[in-house]
Amino acid sequence: MKITINKEVEGKRIDIAIPLLDNSFSRSQIQKYIKDNNLLVNSSLIKSSYKVKEKDIVEINEDITNTLEKENIPLNIVYEDDDVIVIDKPRGLVVHPGNGNHNHTLVNALLFYTDKLSNIDATRPGIVHRIDKDTSGLLVVAKNNIAHRFLANQLLDHTMHREYLALVNGVINEDKGKIIAPIGRDKSNPLKMAVDVSKGKEAETTFIVKERFKTATLVDIKLKQGRTHQIRVHFNYINHPVIGDTTYGRDNTKLIKDGQILHAYKISFIHPTSKKEMSFTSPIPEYFKKAIELYK
């Protein structure tokens, strides 16, 4: 796995900088990679005290695929062929290993299910994009490297479309809206994201109000970029945090305290081989329906 250092973390120790850029790594993990000679900077071994420079190329060489357990975790497979698997992920399932946890993830389930997964990133076989642990819904997995690159390019040029349903706190009076606010790492908490006008990356979220309740609103959401935690950060920014979100927002966990009510209900992409557009939808899950009932 390769990571390019940017200005945001320039001058920091490498064991601090890498977790800031990718929170799937912990500081202790980076230190262990360095100790075991499994981390290189610009093709050279370094110490944990090394202070990174902009444009440094960090390469983590440890292939954890062979150490990951294959786990018989049920998968809700919506579609599969020789190139892709479309999965409807349940709420509570982490997509890939990280932060020292190599078990009980979607990747562990995929390794049990098939030996045909892309290995461009050996730490996350098959994973082209992800959704948060407590977000349910659709994501597409690549079964080979050609499919992986093709799908990854669609994420970059925004031709892969994803739509979400969210139950947010408070009543949104507008029938539709667009949130345009750059997102970056939260300066006070590296595990969180935040709107950062000066250094954040471009992020745009559009929404349509589906239904209003006494103290909540059901919204249909489309993402242009898909930054980390984009929906959760943007709706918190306009003072309508996603109900149940324990990381972002205030007064949004009075009735639901175990994770955001957010569902990735639709995904559309161009198939790597046929070059035809494919589109899949997922019904509203039971936990989401129960949450709506609480706010009616």
HUVENJO-V807881 format. One line per field, one symbol per residue. ss: DSSP state (A for helix, B for strand, O for the rest). phi: phi as a letter, one per 20 degrees, with the letter a starting at -180 (. if undefined). psi: psi as a letter, one per 30 degrees, with the letter a starting at -180 (. if undefined). A space follows every 10 residues. Layout:
ss = ???
phi = ???
psi = ???
This chain:
ss = OBBBOOAAAO OOBAAAAAAA AOOOOOAAAA AAAAAOOOBB BOOBBOOOOO BOOOOOBBBB OOOAAAAOOO OOOOOOBBBB OOOBBBBBBO OOOBOOOBOO BOOOBAAAAA AAAOOOOOOO OAAAOOBOOO OOOOOBBBBB BBOOAAAAAA AAAAAAAOOO BBBBBBBBBO OOOOOBBBBB OOBBBOOOOO OOBBBOOOOO BOOBBBBBBB BBOOOBBBBB BBBOOOOOOA AAAAAAAOOO OBOOOOOOOO OOOOOOOOOO OBBBBBBBBB OOOOOOBBBB BOOOOAAAAA AAAAAO
phi = .dcefdfgdg negffeffff ebffddffff ffgffeldcc dlmcfcdfeg efcgmgdede efeegfeffe cedgdeeebb bfdccddeef fneffbfrln ddcmdgfgff fffbddcfcg dfecgneebc cfgeeepebd deebfffgff ffffffemee dcccdcddfn defffbacdd bfcbfffebf eddbfcfecf egbccdbcfe addfcbcecd ccdednfglg fffffffemc ffgnfeddoc ldcfdccdpf ebceebbcbe fgdfmefccc ccffffffff ffffdf
psi = kkkkklfegk flkefeeefe ejgfkleeee eeeeeghgkk jhgkkllffk kllkgkjkjj fkjfeffkkk kikkkjjekk afelkkkjkl kfkkelllhf jglhleeeee eeelgjklge jffikfjell llegklaklk kkfleeeeee eeeeeeggfk kkklkkjlkl kjekfllkjj kkkakkffjf flllkjeefl kkkkkllkke kkaeglkkkk kkkeehlkge eeeefeeghi lkkfjfekll gggefkgglk ikkjfkkklk keefgkkkkk lklkleeeee eeeff.
